[in-house]
Structure formats: C-alpha cells, structure tokens
Amino acid sequence: MGLDDKAKNKAQEAGGEVKEHVGKATDDKDLENEGRGDKASADVKQAGEKIKDAFKR
C-alpha cells in the first residue's frame, strides 16, 4: 500500500506542476494557485510516507 500511496502523491505533484505552469501561461491566477496547493498537499503526504517508513525500521 505504501508504494501505491507514493505513486499517487507523485502524480498529484506532477498534476499540480502542470496546473501551475498552465496558469502562468494563461495568466489564470486561480489555476496557478490551485497547482501550488496541489504540489504542497503532495509534499505533505510524501513527508508523512517518509515518517511512516522511518518507523518501520
């Protein structure tokens, strides 16, 4: 399950990156901010996965 969660987090981060760049290119501040939020959310989830991995050892 951990590997699946990590993959989902990476996909969310990549999607956020795309939204942020599209928002910048089209001057859509809402989309740009949504992309930043998606990336931040994915980063927090990835940090949680790293903490879980550290306690497994």
C-alpha positions as CSV (number, residue, x, y, z in Angstrom):
1,M,0.0,0.0,0.0
2,G,2.9,2.4,0.7
3,L,4.2,2.2,-2.8
4,D,0.8,2.9,-4.2
5,D,0.4,6.0,-2.0
6,K,3.8,7.2,-3.0
7,A,2.9,6.9,-6.7
8,K,-0.4,8.8,-6.1
9,N,1.5,11.6,-4.3
10,K,3.9,11.9,-7.2
11,A,1.1,12.0,-9.7
12,Q,-0.6,14.7,-7.7
13,E,2.6,16.7,-7.5
14,A,3.1,16.4,-11.3
15,G,-0.5,17.5,-11.9
16,G,0.0,20.5,-9.6
17,E,3.1,21.4,-11.6
18,V,1.2,21.3,-14.9
19,K,-1.7,23.4,-13.4
20,E,0.8,26.0,-12.1
21,H,2.6,26.3,-15.5
22,V,-0.7,26.4,-17.4
23,G,-2.0,29.1,-15.0
24,K,1.1,31.2,-15.5
25,A,1.0,30.8,-19.3
26,T,-2.7,31.8,-19.5
27,D,-2.4,34.4,-16.7
28,D,-5.0,32.4,-14.7
29,K,-4.1,33.1,-11.1
30,D,-6.7,30.8,-9.7
31,L,-5.4,27.8,-11.7
32,E,-1.8,28.8,-10.8
33,N,-2.7,28.9,-7.1
34,E,-4.6,25.6,-7.3
35,G,-1.5,24.0,-8.8
36,R,0.7,25.3,-6.0
37,G,-1.8,23.9,-3.5
38,D,-1.8,20.5,-5.1
39,K,2.0,20.4,-5.0
40,A,2.1,21.5,-1.3
41,S,-0.5,18.9,-0.4
42,A,1.5,16.2,-2.2
43,D,4.7,17.3,-0.4
44,V,3.0,17.0,3.0
45,K,1.7,13.5,2.1
46,Q,5.2,12.4,0.9
47,A,6.6,13.7,4.2
48,G,4.1,11.5,6.1
49,E,5.1,8.5,4.0
50,K,8.8,9.1,4.8
51,I,7.9,9.3,8.5
52,K,6.0,6.0,8.3
53,D,8.9,4.4,6.5
54,A,11.3,5.6,9.2
55,F,9.2,4.0,12.0
56,K,9.0,0.7,10.1
57,R,12.8,0.2,10.5
